Amino acid sequence: MTPEQTELLRSLPAVGELLSHGEVAAWCEAHPRSLVVDALRGAIDETRAKVLANGSAMPSVDVAAVLEMARRRLTDASKPSLRRVINATGIVIHTGLGRAPLCAAAVAALAEAAGGYCNVELDLETGQRGKRTSHVRELICRMTGAEAATVVNNNAAATVLTLAALCADREVVVSRGQLVEIGGSFRMPDIMATAGCRLREVGTTNRTRIADFEGAVTESTAAFVRVHHSNFKIVGFTEEPTLEELAEAAHRRGLLAIDDLGSGAIFDHAALGLPAEPNAPASIAAGMDVVCFSGDKLLGGPQAGLIVGRADVISRIESHPLMRAFRVDKLVLLALEATLRLFVDMETATTGVPVLRMLTASMDELRDRAERLRDALATALPGEAFEVAEDETFTGGGALPGQALETVVVRWKPSGMGAGEAARRLRNSDPAVICRIGDEAITFDARSTVAENHEAILRCIVEITCDR
Ligand SMILES: *Cc1c(COP(=O)(O)O)cnc(C)c1O
């Protein structure tokens, strides 16, 4: 250490000294004192590290600079880690961004009931203990045409529970073309093993016939399983048995037919003007005994796993010990019930559920929204170039794999800053704006944004271009 460094270290302010600054006293009014002290200590430590690294070059310790560092630390520490962001990626069901934004009715239900007690497991009529899934059971049955229904934490849990309750220590027959990895560590063969089942793969990657399933049956076979492709597509010379064939062949041998439907559409997507997607009512109508799907993909609700099917089978699932381990919380039930109530018909669901509203938005509507954003940006930032263009995006969330969705975007090639740097700054602004990058341009997709986002997007762009 040089004598200059020793001198600088000696002149570092102490926490107590900084606390008596008028500015810091104001911080203590707005924040817990312990957070203020942590921020001051952090700033002093940071300054000490700077002195040790290159202190000889530093003229003196600047107290105002230390306070500024502390102020930044305090602001960061007070911000919630998990917070609202603007999804301008165009991916409507974006797992990294929390999948489905909740409908207004779900948000209202949470605001109304979550701050107090609610009758999660109390039957208000009889005063007896009730079942937490009873609040949504009938709505799910009505929506899917199933005899019975239950709910767990997510579809991964629904699949593990279903297999563990119905097929443990026995064989489960699945097509080689459906042994999908959903993402993370959710790989079908591993899920089967976790649930204690023996996987019996049949057919080939591209073609599997019902005879392949039938030929694989042994004394220890429990079920035929269909797994939704979710995030990939096999094209060309392909064949898969229909659900009717699968259910019929299973039942003829006294086996169960199980469907891991994944994204869980409720309506025929062709009727919504969207690419075809397997849906829950169709699986039940085809005779599948159990169908599992997510609550936060095409259903547009909170994270949950819905299990529907035959009453005796659902009852076996509900009495398995894992049911308790995977049970849903009151927050989920409040949001789920409010969302399900919108599924009384297609009209209320497509207008009320944000995911469905975004997916079914017309190109005219998207173009109009994109043009308004472009106009607002061009007016505020005359030196920057913004253009409206047609583009493609994806549904996301393991729904409609490989099916590009047409969309309208606003493209921005920032002047004097790379697109990557602009995207980084937008991600770190408040609120964070998450967008796509392509062709050296930032892309704001109208498919996953709403008009209420425009002001914030505009403000963030103005800020990041000003402090360039
Ligand atoms: C998404 C998906 C899952 C997992 O569902 P989560 O709700 O994310 O747990 C399981 N199976 C299929 C086919 C899926 O698409």
The ligand as a Tripos MOL2 file, in Angstrom:
@<TRIPOS>MOLECULE
LIG
   15    15     1     0     0
SMALL
NO_CHARGES

@<TRIPOS>ATOM
      1 C1        -46.3230  -28.0370  -20.6520 C.3       1 LIG1
      2 C2        -46.4870  -29.5060  -20.6140 C.ar      1 LIG1
      3 C3        -46.2600  -30.2200  -19.4290 C.ar      1 LIG1
      4 C4        -45.8400  -29.5310  -18.1620 C.3       1 LIG1
      5 O1        -46.8490  -28.6890  -17.7210 O.3       1 LIG1
      6 P1        -46.5550  -27.5830  -16.5820 P.3       1 LIG1
      7 O2        -47.8880  -27.0040  -16.3180 O.co2     1 LIG1
      8 O3        -45.5760  -26.6480  -17.1790 O.co2     1 LIG1
      9 O4        -45.9930  -28.3140  -15.4160 O.co2     1 LIG1
     10 C5        -46.4360  -31.5810  -19.4550 C.ar      1 LIG1
     11 N1        -46.7880  -32.2230  -20.5900 N.ar      1 LIG1
     12 C6        -47.0110  -31.5700  -21.7480 C.ar      1 LIG1
     13 C7        -47.3900  -32.3520  -22.9580 C.3       1 LIG1
     14 C8        -46.8710  -30.1900  -21.8050 C.ar      1 LIG1
     15 O5        -47.0680  -29.5340  -22.9540 O.3       1 LIG1
@<TRIPOS>BOND
     1     1     2 1
     2     2     3 ar
     3     2    14 ar
     4     3     4 1
     5     3    10 ar
     6     4     5 1
     7     5     6 1
     8     6     7 2
     9     6     8 1
    10     6     9 1
    11    10    11 ar
    12    11    12 ar
    13    12    13 1
    14    12    14 ar
    15    14    15 1
@<TRIPOS>SUBSTRUCTURE
     1 LIG1         1 GROUP 0 **** ****
